[in-house]
Amino acid sequence: MKRIEMFTDGACSGNPGPGGWGTILRYNGREKELAGGASSTTNNRMELTAVIEGLSALKETCEVVVTSDSKYVIDAIQKGWVYSWKRNGWRKADKKPALNADLWERLLTLLSIHTVTFVWVHGHQGHPENERCDRLAVAQIENFRT
């Protein structure tokens, strides 16, 4: 099974507001950058989208190490929150709706295909790939400013 390194970040100008996401895929010494955005979104949606788009770009089942500065994404997976939300009809423990259920559903489908490990890094602390992903995400915001 191919082992892929994936780095992701999301950004938003206002929350909600125009947003962008950036992803770097690395395999066997080669890299591919992906980026996109939306005119009215949230930072958390962009963080999730960065991971989803990166995993969706893979053409076969892979072992993937995802490095992100998003505690929202990583904690929801590693602490099992997202599985509880789904089991409870996309409701959190406090019975309030879990946000971004549409994106979580997409991510859970992708996690059932790939073997994924999540690694958290501090954002804006000099991690080279995280900084690159941030620049990709921020650049996308300009495409959606009105």
C-alpha positions as CSV (number, residue, x, y, z in Angstrom):
1,M,0.0,0.0,0.0
2,K,1.3,3.4,-0.9
3,R,2.2,5.7,2.0
4,I,1.2,9.3,1.4
5,E,2.1,12.4,3.5
6,M,-0.7,15.0,3.4
7,F,-0.5,18.5,4.9
8,T,-3.7,20.6,5.1
9,D,-4.9,24.0,6.3
10,G,-8.0,26.1,6.0
11,A,-8.5,29.8,6.3
12,C,-11.4,32.2,6.5
13,S,-11.8,36.0,6.3
14,G,-14.6,36.5,8.8
15,N,-16.3,33.5,10.2
16,P,-18.5,33.1,8.1
17,G,-16.9,34.8,5.2
18,P,-14.9,34.0,2.1
19,G,-12.6,31.1,2.8
20,G,-9.9,28.9,1.3
21,W,-8.2,25.6,1.8
22,G,-4.8,24.2,0.8
23,T,-3.5,20.6,0.7
24,I,-0.1,19.2,-0.1
25,L,0.2,15.5,-1.1
26,R,3.6,13.9,-1.0
27,Y,4.5,10.5,-2.3
28,N,7.9,9.1,-3.2
29,G,9.6,12.5,-3.3
30,R,7.0,14.1,-5.5
31,E,4.4,16.7,-4.3
32,K,1.1,17.9,-5.6
33,E,-0.6,21.1,-4.3
34,L,-4.4,21.4,-4.2
35,A,-6.4,24.5,-3.3
36,G,-9.9,25.8,-3.4
37,G,-12.4,27.9,-1.5
38,A,-15.9,29.2,-1.1
39,S,-17.6,32.6,-1.0
40,S,-19.4,32.1,2.3
41,T,-18.0,29.5,4.7
42,T,-16.3,29.0,8.0
43,N,-12.8,28.2,9.0
44,N,-13.9,24.7,10.3
45,R,-15.5,23.9,6.9
46,M,-12.3,24.9,5.1
47,E,-10.2,22.7,7.5
48,L,-12.5,19.7,6.8
49,T,-12.6,20.4,3.1
50,A,-8.8,20.4,2.9
51,V,-8.6,16.9,4.3
52,I,-11.6,15.7,2.2
53,E,-10.2,17.0,-1.0
54,G,-6.7,15.6,-0.3
55,L,-8.1,12.1,0.4
56,S,-10.5,12.4,-2.6
57,A,-7.5,13.0,-4.9
58,L,-6.0,9.6,-4.2
59,K,-6.7,7.1,-6.9
60,E,-6.3,4.0,-4.8
61,T,-6.4,2.9,-1.2
62,C,-3.5,4.3,0.6
63,E,-1.9,4.7,4.0
64,V,-2.0,8.4,4.8
65,V,-0.5,10.6,7.4
66,V,-2.4,13.8,7.6
67,T,-0.7,16.7,9.3
68,S,-3.0,19.6,10.3
69,D,-3.2,22.5,12.7
70,S,-7.0,21.9,13.1
71,K,-7.8,20.7,16.6
72,Y,-11.5,20.6,15.4
73,V,-10.7,18.0,12.8
74,I,-8.1,16.0,14.7
75,D,-9.9,15.9,18.0
76,A,-13.2,15.0,16.5
77,I,-11.6,11.9,14.9
78,Q,-9.0,10.9,17.6
79,K,-11.4,11.5,20.5
80,G,-14.2,9.7,18.7
81,W,-16.6,12.6,18.8
82,V,-17.6,12.4,15.2
83,Y,-18.6,8.7,15.6
84,S,-20.8,9.6,18.5
85,W,-22.3,12.5,16.6
86,K,-23.2,10.2,13.7
87,R,-24.5,7.5,16.0
88,N,-26.8,10.1,17.7
89,G,-28.2,11.4,14.4
90,W,-25.7,14.2,14.1
91,R,-26.4,15.5,17.6
92,K,-23.7,16.3,20.1
93,A,-23.8,15.2,23.8
94,D,-25.6,18.4,24.7
95,K,-28.3,17.4,22.1
96,K,-27.4,20.4,19.8
97,P,-26.9,19.7,16.2
98,A,-23.3,18.8,15.2
99,L,-22.1,21.3,12.7
100,N,-20.8,20.4,9.2
101,A,-22.5,16.9,9.2
102,D,-22.4,16.9,5.4
103,L,-18.6,17.2,5.4
104,W,-18.2,14.8,8.3
105,E,-20.2,12.2,6.3
106,R,-17.9,12.6,3.3
107,L,-14.8,12.4,5.5
108,L,-16.0,9.2,7.3
109,T,-16.6,7.6,3.9
110,L,-13.0,8.4,2.9
111,L,-11.6,7.2,6.3
112,S,-13.3,3.8,5.5
113,I,-11.3,3.6,2.3
114,H,-7.9,4.7,3.5
115,T,-5.8,4.0,6.5
116,V,-5.4,7.5,8.0
117,T,-3.3,8.7,10.9
118,F,-3.7,12.3,12.0
119,V,-0.9,14.4,13.4
120,W,-1.5,17.8,15.0
121,V,1.0,20.7,14.6
122,H,0.8,24.3,16.0
123,G,-0.4,26.6,13.3
124,H,1.8,29.6,12.3
125,Q,4.8,28.2,14.2
126,G,7.1,27.7,11.3
127,H,6.2,24.2,10.2
128,P,7.1,24.5,6.5
129,E,4.3,22.5,4.9
130,N,1.7,24.0,7.3
131,E,2.9,27.5,6.3
132,R,2.7,26.6,2.6
133,C,-0.9,25.2,3.0
134,D,-1.8,28.4,4.9
135,R,-0.5,30.5,2.0
136,L,-2.5,28.3,-0.5
137,A,-5.7,28.8,1.6
138,V,-5.3,32.5,2.1
139,A,-4.6,33.0,-1.6
140,Q,-7.9,31.3,-2.5
141,I,-9.8,33.8,-0.3
142,E,-9.0,36.5,-2.8
143,N,-11.0,34.6,-5.5
144,F,-14.1,35.0,-3.4
145,R,-14.0,38.6,-2.1
146,T,-16.8,40.7,-3.4
